[in-house]
């Protein structure tokens, strides 16, 4: 018995039990003191808090938003979570109070462990974030993004050729477009990189692992941090981090070697990072991660968004037809739509903006952290709370978007039909100071691909295989699950191929 009393294992267990007991009493006391001021929300267990569904949590959040109001709160473990689910509340909290929610909560699983604390998306406010975003903005601001249009145009044309030859694999071809563009912009690799290129596949796998780790509730360690000390609990994420870091370093080293051998190598994001590495104050690991995560995130989200355009076109033929009527009027058959046509192709822009709203890629959004008490409509969002702008719910605000399940690109068009509304915003790329710096490049990809797709094809649902428009992956950035459509050429195929293959 004496041995048991002093056994290290028993002491550890006793310490954990004591710590948990103290924590529970503190949480109960805090809840009793502040619950009346917090936004309402679903009830939860006295110890573990409110359970978050393992599948498509953003849809459950929408149910709670409808029941409890535009801003809800609940506890998950030690964490107070606040979900914002309506448009005006988003503007008032995430935009006007943007400086107070620019921070990120601690992300032990996806941020600290899988990403080694170096992925810009998950880094909290501070010096590291400032220098990383400075480097990103320098290379992704609108004037620089416009320089990427020729690469996007060529790859979008190649995407259409792939669909002509192999329409059944449209999801793969969309991923191939996105990967080819981003790998070219990031590492200077040749345009038209195949989607089955080993590097593309490796980065895709890494992005899938990140997406799974970022799903709200995926890892209990983020709610109960003491779990990080449980032997073996995070070992798989640590192993994946080493794989990811080695991949990103190898790609950066390739660029470094090319720069040494050829001073006139084509410009790319990684080359510019290396040229200004000292100015930006970046370590080799930070530089490798900055380039690698840009490639991963950029290709992942663009591929999903393009596939959603295809899904929407097949599911809503009348909306598709309206775009095609404008394309035929402005572009016609003898030439391809290009970026020069963008100001006149209002219906193309309205169509892809509506896909952002209808099926947002970042459905639940990403976690923010309040750094001060925020007062909204008599409720308090306390400092330290984890705050999500739930894109799925915001885009379904019935006040701003009447009949929200109806796919209606005309929501985005001015009454005269000649321009995109400036008073309506899509939050697809985030909020306030954490808006994705690559949004200009992404919008360019969506414009040119939507224009070329609907210029070239009438996209038709396969009646034998109806599309489930709610069938998506359960990841932070969602992707449509495989679906069948028919791509019916709207023009002479040989003439189209000739135009598409001209560079």
C-alpha positions as CSV (number, residue, x, y, z in Angstrom):
1,X,0.0,0.0,0.0
2,X,2.9,2.3,0.7
3,X,4.2,1.7,-2.7
4,X,0.8,2.5,-4.3
5,X,0.5,5.8,-2.3
6,X,3.8,7.1,-3.8
7,X,3.5,5.5,-7.2
8,X,4.2,8.1,-10.0
9,X,1.3,6.8,-12.0
10,X,-1.1,7.2,-9.0
11,X,0.3,10.7,-8.4
12,X,-0.3,11.7,-12.0
13,X,-3.9,10.3,-11.9
14,X,-4.5,12.2,-8.7
15,X,-3.1,15.4,-10.1
16,X,-5.3,15.1,-13.2
17,X,-8.4,14.4,-11.1
18,X,-7.7,17.3,-8.8
19,X,-7.0,19.7,-11.8
20,X,-10.2,18.6,-13.5
21,X,-12.2,19.1,-10.4
22,X,-10.9,22.6,-9.9
23,X,-11.5,23.4,-13.6
24,X,-15.1,22.2,-13.4
25,X,-15.8,24.4,-10.3
26,X,-14.3,27.4,-12.1
27,X,-16.3,26.8,-15.2
28,X,-19.5,26.4,-13.3
29,X,-18.8,29.6,-11.3
30,X,-18.0,31.6,-14.5
31,X,-21.1,30.2,-16.2
32,X,-23.3,31.3,-13.3
33,X,-21.7,34.8,-13.3
34,X,-21.9,35.4,-17.0
35,X,-24.6,33.3,-18.6
36,X,-27.2,35.9,-18.4
37,X,-25.0,38.3,-20.5
38,X,-24.0,35.7,-23.1
39,X,-25.9,35.2,-26.3
40,X,-28.5,32.4,-25.9
41,X,-27.7,28.9,-27.2
42,X,-28.2,25.2,-26.9
43,X,-27.8,23.5,-23.5
44,X,-24.9,21.2,-22.8
45,X,-23.5,18.7,-20.3
46,X,-22.3,20.3,-17.0
47,X,-18.8,18.9,-17.6
48,X,-18.1,18.5,-21.3
49,X,-20.5,21.2,-22.6
50,X,-22.5,21.1,-25.8
51,X,-21.7,18.3,-28.3
52,X,-20.9,19.4,-31.8
53,X,-22.0,16.9,-34.6
54,X,-19.1,15.0,-36.2
55,X,-20.7,15.5,-39.7
56,X,-21.3,18.9,-41.2
57,X,-21.4,21.0,-38.0
58,X,-22.2,24.1,-40.0
59,X,-25.7,22.7,-40.8
60,X,-26.4,22.1,-37.1
61,X,-25.2,25.6,-36.3
62,X,-27.9,26.9,-38.8
63,X,-30.6,24.9,-36.9
64,X,-29.5,26.5,-33.6
65,X,-29.3,30.0,-35.2
66,X,-33.0,29.6,-36.3
67,X,-34.0,28.5,-32.8
68,X,-31.9,30.8,-30.6
69,X,-31.1,33.9,-32.7
70,X,-28.5,35.4,-35.1
71,X,-25.7,35.0,-32.5
72,X,-25.5,32.0,-30.3
73,X,-23.1,30.8,-27.6
74,X,-22.3,27.5,-25.9
75,X,-19.5,25.8,-24.1
76,X,-17.4,23.0,-25.4
77,X,-15.1,21.8,-22.6
78,X,-13.3,24.9,-21.3
79,X,-14.0,26.8,-24.5
80,X,-16.8,29.3,-24.9
81,X,-17.9,29.2,-28.5
82,X,-19.9,32.0,-30.2
83,X,-21.4,31.4,-33.6
84,X,-22.5,34.3,-35.8
85,X,-25.1,33.3,-38.4
86,X,-26.7,36.4,-39.9
87,X,-25.6,39.1,-42.2
88,X,-26.0,42.3,-40.1
89,X,-24.5,40.7,-37.0
90,X,-21.5,39.6,-39.1
91,X,-21.0,43.2,-40.4
92,X,-21.3,44.6,-36.9
93,X,-19.1,42.0,-35.1
94,X,-16.7,40.5,-37.7
95,X,-16.2,43.7,-39.8
96,X,-16.7,46.7,-37.6
97,X,-15.1,45.0,-34.6
98,X,-12.6,43.3,-36.9
99,X,-9.5,44.4,-34.9
100,X,-11.0,42.7,-31.8
101,X,-11.5,39.3,-33.5
102,X,-8.4,39.2,-35.7
103,X,-6.7,36.8,-33.3
104,X,-7.0,33.0,-33.5
105,X,-7.6,30.7,-30.6
106,X,-5.0,28.2,-29.7
107,X,-5.2,25.3,-32.2
108,X,-3.2,22.5,-30.6
109,X,-4.1,19.8,-33.2
110,X,-4.2,21.6,-36.6
111,X,-2.1,24.6,-35.7
112,X,0.6,23.7,-33.2
113,X,1.0,20.0,-34.0
114,X,0.1,19.4,-37.7
115,X,1.4,22.8,-38.9
116,X,4.2,23.4,-36.4
117,X,2.8,26.8,-35.6
118,X,3.8,28.1,-39.1
119,X,0.5,28.0,-41.1
120,X,-0.6,31.6,-41.6
121,X,-4.3,30.7,-41.5
122,X,-4.0,29.5,-37.9
123,X,-1.4,31.8,-36.4
124,X,-2.6,34.2,-33.7
125,X,-2.0,38.0,-33.7
126,X,1.5,39.0,-33.2
127,X,4.9,39.6,-35.0
128,X,5.0,36.3,-36.8
129,X,1.5,36.9,-38.3
130,X,2.4,40.5,-39.4
131,X,5.6,39.4,-41.2
132,X,3.9,36.5,-43.0
133,X,0.9,38.5,-44.1
134,X,3.2,41.3,-45.3
135,X,5.0,38.9,-47.5
136,X,1.7,37.5,-48.8
137,X,0.1,40.9,-49.5
138,X,3.2,42.0,-51.4
139,X,2.8,39.2,-53.9
140,X,-1.0,38.9,-54.1
141,X,-2.3,42.5,-54.2
142,X,-4.6,43.3,-57.2
143,X,-1.9,44.8,-59.4
144,X,0.2,41.7,-59.0
145,X,-2.8,39.3,-59.3
146,X,-3.5,40.8,-62.7
147,X,-0.1,39.6,-63.9
148,X,-1.3,36.0,-63.3
149,X,-4.2,36.3,-65.8
150,X,-2.4,34.8,-68.8
151,X,-1.5,31.6,-66.8
152,X,-5.1,31.4,-65.6
153,X,-6.5,31.9,-69.1
154,X,-4.3,29.2,-70.7
155,X,-5.1,26.7,-68.0
156,X,-8.8,27.4,-68.1
157,X,-8.7,26.7,-71.9
158,X,-6.9,23.5,-71.3
159,X,-9.6,22.6,-68.7
160,X,-12.3,22.9,-71.4
161,X,-10.3,20.7,-73.7
162,X,-10.0,18.1,-71.0
163,X,-13.8,18.2,-70.6
164,X,-14.3,17.8,-74.3
165,X,-12.2,14.6,-74.3
166,X,-13.0,13.2,-70.9
167,X,-16.2,14.7,-69.4
168,X,-16.8,12.0,-66.8
169,X,-13.7,13.1,-64.8
170,X,-14.7,16.7,-64.4
171,X,-13.9,16.8,-60.7
172,X,-10.3,15.6,-61.5
173,X,-10.0,18.2,-64.3
174,X,-11.1,21.0,-62.0
175,X,-8.5,20.0,-59.5
176,X,-5.9,19.8,-62.3
177,X,-6.7,23.3,-63.4
178,X,-6.4,24.7,-59.8
179,X,-3.2,22.7,-59.0
180,X,-1.6,23.7,-62.3
181,X,-2.2,27.4,-61.9
182,X,-1.2,27.6,-58.2
183,X,2.0,25.4,-58.6
184,X,3.0,27.6,-61.5
185,X,2.4,30.8,-59.6
186,X,4.0,29.4,-56.4
187,X,7.1,27.5,-57.7
188,X,7.4,28.6,-61.3
189,X,6.7,25.1,-62.6
190,X,5.5,24.8,-66.2
191,X,1.8,25.5,-66.8
192,X,-0.5,22.6,-67.5
193,X,0.9,20.5,-64.6
194,X,-1.0,17.2,-64.5
195,X,-3.3,16.6,-61.6
196,X,-1.6,13.2,-61.1
197,X,1.8,14.9,-60.7
198,X,3.4,13.4,-57.5
199,X,3.9,16.8,-55.9
200,X,0.3,17.8,-56.6
201,X,-0.9,14.5,-55.1
202,X,1.3,15.0,-52.0
203,X,0.1,18.5,-51.4
204,X,-3.5,17.5,-52.0
205,X,-3.1,14.8,-49.3
206,X,-1.6,17.2,-46.9
207,X,-4.5,19.7,-47.5
208,X,-7.0,16.9,-46.9
209,X,-5.4,16.1,-43.6
210,X,-5.5,19.7,-42.6
211,X,-9.2,20.0,-43.6
212,X,-10.1,17.0,-41.5
213,X,-8.2,18.4,-38.5
214,X,-9.9,21.8,-38.7
215,X,-13.5,20.5,-38.6
216,X,-15.0,21.9,-35.4
217,X,-14.9,19.2,-32.7
218,X,-12.4,16.9,-34.7
219,X,-9.9,16.8,-31.8
220,X,-10.9,17.0,-28.2
221,X,-7.4,18.3,-27.3
222,X,-8.5,21.8,-28.4
223,X,-11.3,21.7,-25.8
224,X,-9.2,19.8,-23.2
225,X,-5.6,20.9,-23.6
226,X,-4.2,18.5,-21.0
227,X,-4.8,15.7,-23.5
228,X,-1.7,16.9,-25.4
229,X,0.4,15.3,-22.6
230,X,-1.2,11.9,-23.0
231,X,1.5,9.7,-24.5
232,X,0.9,8.9,-28.2
233,X,-2.3,11.0,-28.5
234,X,-0.8,13.4,-31.1
235,X,1.9,11.2,-32.5
236,X,0.2,10.7,-35.9
237,X,-0.2,14.5,-36.3
238,X,3.4,15.0,-35.4
239,X,4.4,12.5,-38.1
240,X,2.2,14.2,-40.6
241,X,3.9,17.5,-39.8
242,X,7.3,16.2,-40.5
243,X,6.1,14.8,-43.9
244,X,4.5,18.2,-44.8
245,X,7.6,20.2,-43.7
246,X,9.9,17.9,-45.7
247,X,7.7,18.3,-48.8
248,X,7.5,22.1,-48.6
249,X,11.3,22.4,-47.9
250,X,12.1,20.2,-50.9
251,X,10.0,22.4,-53.2
252,X,11.6,25.6,-51.9
253,X,15.1,24.0,-52.3
254,X,14.3,23.2,-55.9
255,X,13.5,26.9,-56.5
256,X,16.7,28.0,-54.7
257,X,18.8,25.6,-56.9
258,X,17.1,27.0,-60.0
259,X,17.9,30.5,-59.0
260,X,21.5,29.6,-58.5
261,X,21.7,28.0,-61.9
262,X,19.6,30.4,-63.8
263,X,19.3,34.0,-62.7
264,X,16.6,34.6,-65.4
265,X,14.3,31.9,-64.2
266,X,10.6,32.8,-64.5
267,X,9.2,34.9,-61.6
268,X,7.2,33.0,-59.0
269,X,6.0,33.5,-55.4
270,X,8.8,31.3,-53.9
271,X,11.5,33.1,-55.9
272,X,10.3,36.4,-54.6
273,X,10.1,35.2,-51.1
274,X,13.7,33.9,-51.2
275,X,14.9,37.2,-52.8
276,X,13.3,39.2,-49.9
277,X,13.6,36.6,-47.1
278,X,15.9,38.7,-45.0
279,X,13.7,41.8,-45.5
280,X,10.6,39.9,-44.4
281,X,12.5,38.3,-41.5
282,X,11.5,34.8,-42.4
283,X,13.3,31.6,-41.3
284,X,13.8,28.8,-43.9
285,X,10.9,26.8,-42.3
286,X,8.6,29.8,-42.3
287,X,9.4,30.5,-46.0
288,X,8.8,26.9,-46.9
289,X,5.5,26.8,-45.1
290,X,4.3,30.2,-46.5
291,X,4.9,29.0,-50.1
292,X,3.6,25.5,-49.4
293,X,0.4,26.5,-47.6
294,X,-0.4,29.0,-50.3
295,X,-0.2,26.3,-52.9
296,X,-2.2,23.9,-50.8
297,X,-5.0,26.3,-49.9
298,X,-5.2,28.0,-53.3
299,X,-5.5,24.8,-55.2
300,X,-7.9,23.2,-52.8
301,X,-10.5,26.0,-52.6
302,X,-10.4,26.9,-56.3
303,X,-11.0,23.3,-57.4
304,X,-14.0,23.0,-55.1
305,X,-15.4,26.4,-56.2
306,X,-15.2,25.5,-59.9
307,X,-16.9,22.1,-59.3
308,X,-19.7,23.9,-57.5
309,X,-20.2,26.2,-60.5
310,X,-20.7,23.0,-62.6
311,X,-23.1,21.6,-60.1
312,X,-25.1,24.8,-60.0
313,X,-25.3,25.1,-63.8
314,X,-26.7,21.6,-64.1
315,X,-29.1,22.0,-61.2
316,X,-30.4,25.4,-62.3
317,X,-30.7,25.5,-66.2
318,X,-32.6,28.8,-66.3
319,X,-29.8,30.6,-64.4
320,X,-27.3,29.0,-66.7
321,X,-29.2,30.1,-69.8
322,X,-29.2,33.7,-68.7
323,X,-25.4,33.7,-68.5
324,X,-25.2,32.1,-71.9
325,X,-27.4,34.6,-73.6
326,X,-25.1,37.4,-72.4
327,X,-22.0,35.4,-73.5
328,X,-23.5,34.9,-77.0
329,X,-24.4,38.6,-77.2
330,X,-21.0,40.0,-76.1
331,X,-18.5,37.3,-77.1
332,X,-20.2,35.2,-79.8
333,X,-18.7,32.1,-81.5
334,X,-15.6,33.4,-83.3
335,X,-13.5,34.1,-80.1
336,X,-13.1,33.0,-76.6
337,X,-14.2,35.0,-73.5
338,X,-11.2,36.6,-71.9
339,X,-10.5,38.8,-68.9
340,X,-10.9,41.8,-71.2
341,X,-14.6,40.9,-71.4
342,X,-15.1,40.9,-67.6
343,X,-16.6,44.4,-67.2
344,X,-19.4,43.5,-69.8
345,X,-20.0,39.9,-68.5
346,X,-22.0,40.9,-65.4
347,X,-24.0,37.7,-65.5
348,X,-20.9,35.5,-65.3
349,X,-19.7,37.4,-62.2
350,X,-23.2,37.2,-60.7
351,X,-23.4,33.5,-61.3
352,X,-20.2,32.6,-59.5
353,X,-20.9,35.0,-56.7
354,X,-24.2,33.2,-56.1
355,X,-22.4,29.8,-56.0
356,X,-20.2,31.3,-53.2
357,X,-23.4,32.1,-51.3
358,X,-25.4,28.9,-52.2
359,X,-22.6,26.4,-51.3
360,X,-19.8,28.2,-49.6
361,X,-16.5,26.3,-49.7
362,X,-15.5,27.3,-46.2
363,X,-18.9,26.4,-44.9
364,X,-18.3,26.8,-41.1
365,X,-15.6,29.4,-41.4
366,X,-12.5,29.4,-39.3
367,X,-12.1,30.2,-35.6
368,X,-11.4,33.7,-34.4
369,X,-10.6,34.8,-30.9
370,X,-12.1,37.8,-29.2
371,X,-9.4,39.9,-27.6
372,X,-11.8,42.2,-25.7
373,X,-15.4,42.1,-24.6
374,X,-17.6,42.9,-27.5
375,X,-21.1,44.2,-26.8
376,X,-23.8,43.3,-29.3
377,X,-27.5,43.9,-28.8
378,X,-27.2,43.8,-25.0
379,X,-25.2,40.6,-25.1
380,X,-21.5,40.3,-24.4
381,X,-19.0,38.2,-26.4
382,X,-16.3,38.0,-23.7
383,X,-12.6,38.4,-24.3
384,X,-11.1,34.9,-24.9
385,X,-14.2,33.5,-26.6
386,X,-13.8,31.5,-29.8
387,X,-15.9,33.2,-32.5
388,X,-17.0,31.6,-35.8
389,X,-18.6,33.4,-38.7
390,X,-20.7,30.5,-40.0
391,X,-20.7,31.1,-43.7
392,X,-23.5,28.6,-44.3
393,X,-25.9,30.5,-42.0
394,X,-24.8,34.0,-43.0
395,X,-25.5,33.1,-46.6
396,X,-29.0,31.9,-45.6
397,X,-30.1,35.1,-43.9
398,X,-33.7,35.3,-45.1
399,X,-33.8,39.1,-44.6
400,X,-30.8,39.8,-46.9
401,X,-31.2,36.8,-49.2
402,X,-35.0,36.1,-49.5
403,X,-35.9,32.5,-50.2
404,X,-32.2,31.5,-49.5
405,X,-32.4,28.0,-50.9
406,X,-33.3,29.5,-54.3
407,X,-30.3,29.9,-56.6
408,X,-30.7,33.4,-58.0
409,X,-27.6,35.2,-59.4
410,X,-29.8,38.3,-60.0
411,X,-29.4,39.0,-56.2
412,X,-26.0,40.4,-57.1
413,X,-27.0,42.6,-60.1
414,X,-28.1,46.3,-59.9
415,X,-31.6,47.0,-61.0
416,X,-30.5,48.2,-64.5
417,X,-28.7,44.9,-65.0
418,X,-25.4,46.6,-65.9
419,X,-23.2,46.1,-62.8
420,X,-22.6,44.1,-59.7
421,X,-24.2,45.5,-56.5
422,X,-21.7,47.3,-54.3
423,X,-24.0,47.2,-51.2
424,X,-24.0,43.4,-50.9
425,X,-21.0,41.4,-49.8
426,X,-20.0,37.8,-50.0
427,X,-17.8,36.7,-47.0
428,X,-16.4,33.7,-48.8
429,X,-12.8,34.8,-48.1
430,X,-13.2,35.6,-44.4
431,X,-13.7,38.7,-42.3
432,X,-11.9,42.0,-41.4
433,X,-8.2,41.7,-41.0
434,X,-8.2,38.0,-41.6
435,X,-9.5,38.2,-45.2
436,X,-7.7,35.7,-47.4
437,X,-5.0,37.7,-49.3
438,X,-5.4,35.4,-52.3
439,X,-9.0,36.5,-53.0
440,X,-8.1,38.5,-56.1
441,X,-6.4,35.5,-57.7
442,X,-9.3,33.2,-56.7
443,X,-11.9,35.5,-58.2
444,X,-10.0,35.6,-61.4
445,X,-10.0,31.8,-61.6
446,X,-13.7,31.7,-61.0
447,X,-14.5,34.3,-63.6
448,X,-12.5,32.8,-66.5
449,X,-13.6,29.3,-65.7
450,X,-17.3,30.1,-65.4
451,X,-17.1,32.2,-68.6
452,X,-15.4,29.4,-70.6
453,X,-17.6,26.6,-69.2
454,X,-20.9,28.3,-70.1
455,X,-19.6,29.6,-73.4
456,X,-18.5,26.1,-74.4
457,X,-21.2,23.8,-72.9
458,X,-24.7,23.4,-71.9
459,X,-24.3,21.5,-68.6
460,X,-27.1,19.1,-68.1
461,X,-28.0,16.9,-65.1
462,X,-28.0,13.2,-65.7
463,X,-31.6,12.2,-65.0
464,X,-30.6,8.7,-64.3
465,X,-28.2,10.0,-61.6
466,X,-29.8,13.0,-59.9
467,X,-27.4,15.4,-58.2
468,X,-27.5,15.5,-54.4
469,X,-26.6,19.2,-54.0
470,X,-25.9,18.6,-50.3
471,X,-23.4,15.8,-50.8
472,X,-20.1,17.3,-49.8
473,X,-17.0,16.2,-47.9
474,X,-16.9,16.7,-44.2
475,X,-13.8,19.0,-44.2
476,X,-13.1,22.6,-43.3
477,X,-13.0,23.5,-47.0
478,X,-15.8,21.3,-48.5
479,X,-15.7,19.6,-51.9
480,X,-18.6,18.1,-53.8
481,X,-18.8,14.4,-53.7
482,X,-18.7,12.8,-57.1
483,X,-21.7,13.7,-59.3
484,X,-22.7,13.1,-62.9
485,X,-23.5,15.7,-65.5
486,X,-23.5,15.9,-69.3
487,X,-21.4,18.5,-71.1
488,X,-23.2,19.3,-74.4
489,X,-21.0,21.4,-76.7
490,X,-22.8,24.6,-77.7
491,X,-20.5,25.2,-80.7
492,X,-18.7,23.2,-83.4
493,X,-16.3,21.0,-81.5
494,X,-13.4,21.3,-84.0
495,X,-13.6,25.1,-84.1
496,X,-13.7,25.2,-80.3
497,X,-10.7,23.0,-80.0
498,X,-8.8,25.1,-82.4
499,X,-9.6,28.3,-80.5
500,X,-8.9,26.7,-77.1
501,X,-5.5,25.4,-78.1
502,X,-4.3,28.7,-79.4
503,X,-2.1,30.5,-76.8
